[in-house]
């Protein structure tokens, strides 16, 4: 392989976006059973926003390159990998390392993507699509005709949840700022202002008999209010801790508190249940874990191909302008996902 320069973004510590470091270095060859992906699209998710503050559960020690997932083309393979993969497009969930022009990943982690698919559109649905699919159909097991609540329905996971649910004939009540209510209406959701102090009362007015599932990325005190929305047989799925992102202290504590509360709720004889969704749960059973990722992404991308769901792209920003991408994603003024693309 011809020696290539790799360009990536480094988090040196808990810093402001403008203090992130841009770095150039020689690209090393892929190791045994690895491949090198030339990044075409990555993104700014809530996880990276937490990592920047040192608040993401089990994040690496600083310094490191963030970037939870990416879509790219294989440009080199290591020993033991089929050379026919070169030139093919794949997605990969990396947790870190995606904010780079070239990313080395295990070949076994590659998630198939149609070669003619728009990598930016696909990027909006990699982690977001897998997460939404698994929470809706594997964790909560929501059925057609049910009613669900999606907090932050304008976000990356949120709008994907809305679309997947509506495609299955599931009623959706979604929270967002008024600026995004028209989008939620277009996606088929009933919108409620998340800044309204009476937000939960408003949701109860829309679903006086309770709801079948609540998907809560906020955590903190909101979790109890979400639990109270459930009807008998309903499920609460907690998958984030946005409410505590700026709190001082150990990054693990908010999730541990949520977990303790969920365990306590599940011991109550009231016919309701709660789960703490962890994208990385089951990773020790690697083959099954990757297989479930591939299956979920395949299902979501088929819906994208058939125009049954649409990618919500907040912006396309070159990697060299990562500061602008992060600031935009954290501004809470956009709907969908801020996608970072390779520089020309």
C-alpha positions, 0 to 999 in steps of 0.5 A: 500500500502506498504510504498515505497521510491520515488526518484526524481530530484529537480530544486532548482532554475535556475541552471546548470545541475550538480546543480540539486538535487537528493532527496529520500522521503517516497511515500505518498498514492494517494488521492481521484480519483488519481493513483500512476504510477511507472515511466518506461520512462520520457524524457528531452524536450525543456520545461525542458531545459527552466524551468532549466533556469527559462524561461518557460512560467508559470512554477512553482516557484522553487523548483520543480520536472520537467518532462513534461510527462511519461509512467508508470504502476499503482501501487496504486489507491485512493478512487473512482478509479477502482482497476482494473487499478493496473498493467496497463500501461498508459501515462500521461502529467504532465507538471512537476513532471515526473522526479520521480520514482513514480508519483501521477496523477488524474486517469482522466488524464491517456492516454491508452497505449498498455500493450505490447508496449515499454514504451521508444518508447511510451515516445518519442511520448507522448507530441511530438506526441500529439503536432505534430498531433494537429498542423498538422491536427487540427491547420494547417489542412494540406492536402495530396499533400501540402508542409510544412517546419519544423524547427528543424526537427531532434528534438522530435516534429520535427521528429514526424511532418516529419513522420506524414506528409510523411505518409499522402503524404505531402512534407516536407522541414526540417532544421537541422545540416548536421550531421542529414541530412541523418536521415531526408532523411531516414524519407523522408524530404528534408534537409536544414542546419539551420546554413546556413545564406542563409537558408530561400533563400535555402528553397525558391529555393526548394519551389519557389511558397511558402509553405502551412505551416511552423512549427516554434519552434524558434520564435524571428526574425525567425518568420517573415522569416517563415511568408514570406515563406507562399503562399496564403492560407498558415499557420504559426504555432509558438510553441516555443521560442528557439531563446530567451531562453538565453535572460535576462528578463521575460519569458513571453515577447517572447511569448507575442511579438509573439502573438502580431505579429501573431494577426497583421498578421491575420488582413492583407488581404493577405489570410495567417494565423498564430497561436500560438500553446499552448499545454494547450489551452482548459484545462478549458474544461477539459473533451474535452481537455483530450479527444483530447489528448487521440484521438491524442495519440491513432492515433499516437500510432496506426501508431507506432504499424503498423510501419508507424512511428518509435520512434527516441530515442536519448539515454536511461539514468537512472534517477539517471544519469539525469545530463548526460541526460540533458547535452546530450539533450542540446548538440544539437548533438542528433536526437530524444528524450533523454529518462530517464528510471527508475533505476534497 
